Amino acid sequence: MNIVEPLFNTHTHLRELLDVMQELIALAIKGGADALLPMPNTAEGLRTREQVLQYIRQAQSLIPAGQTLHFIPTLMITEETTEDEIRRCAGAGINDCKVYPRDRTTKSHNGVRDYASLISKVKTCGEVGMNVHLHPEHPWLLIGNRDAEYFFLSIAEMFLRATNAVLIWEHGTDARCIPAWKEMAKSNRFFLTLTAHHLAWNEDQVYGDVRNTCKPPFKTEQDRAGLIQLVQEDLGWVMAGGDDAPHPDDAKHVHSGQCACGAYTAPFLLQLYAHALDPLTQSDAGRRIFGNFTSCNARKFYNRPPVPPSRLLTRQEFVIPDYYQVGPWKVEPAGAGRQILYSIQG
């Protein structure tokens, strides 16, 4: 048995329908989280101060009675975002923003094609202390999905060199990027999040299962092993971020067009991190590294106070359910039917 810190999930999706959002919040708490950064890629994007604040107010109103949950409000930045709007948001306590590449992922039709045009906006983010989260896939669609993350390195380096902003490279998957990540981290303005599903499984293990179709896509066993090694190095700039993205089953199982991208893991997210990083849980030093990655590094980043361990992980097999009922949605999670090594209580 291991009593561990609650999960600080720096990348979650709460969607928009209130009954869906309410269930997603409850399931995120069930999965071990006490802090969430909801993504702003709603149907039209949270692109103004008022939209972000209203969304967070809605989320706060849906926290189950007796539970504590902290939200990080986040703005979507596009080519149309003004520097004045960035300053308005920062003045209202919105200290994070997200940039999406156009048409590379779910609801990214308002995303960015010309990243050079964002330099002045990212400079403003640096001036007002707004963290810039990046969906790191190159916007040029002639670059295939497998290589889109690797080819994004030059864009991230451009922002790091041309601005003073803090950058968060989200859901890293491609181990070819690790040397560049380490080099950029020397700036003390570069941070990385890693998902549980990309740490737990490789592309061969999930091949053919539409429930595991996500962006960025799963990579090789060599990539997965490289990411696990990175976590084991106990680097303060590497944090957990679930990218737990639910879709109704009729959006995943389609007979024409393309299925919705997203790996839903929130109800068992802390368990899945423990499963992927199982060797760490076997020693006191390893458990400290696990806690830093899943909780403490993000709390330090966001100037949140440390919290005592309160989630009981037991090394007892857990079978991922075939589906979760999320309001009117039937959501089939990534890894449905698979056994993982850990269960959770508390």
Secondary structure, DSSP 8 states (H G I E B T S, - for coil): -EEE--EEEEEE---S-HHHHHHHHHHHHHTTEEEEEE---SSS---SHHHHHHHHHHHHHTS-TT---EE--EEEE-TT--HHHHHHHHHTT--EEEE-BTTSSTT-TT-BS-GGGGHHHHHHHHHHT-EEEE--S-S-TTS-HHHHTGGGHHHHHHHHHH----EEE-S---GGGHHHHHHHHTTT-EEEEE-HHHHH--HHHHTT-GGG--SS----HHHHHHHHHHHHT--TTEEE---B----HHHHS-SSS-----B--GGGHHHHHHHHTGGGGGSHHHHHHHHIIIIIHHHHHTT-------EEEE---EE--S-EEETTEEE--TTTT-EES-EEE-
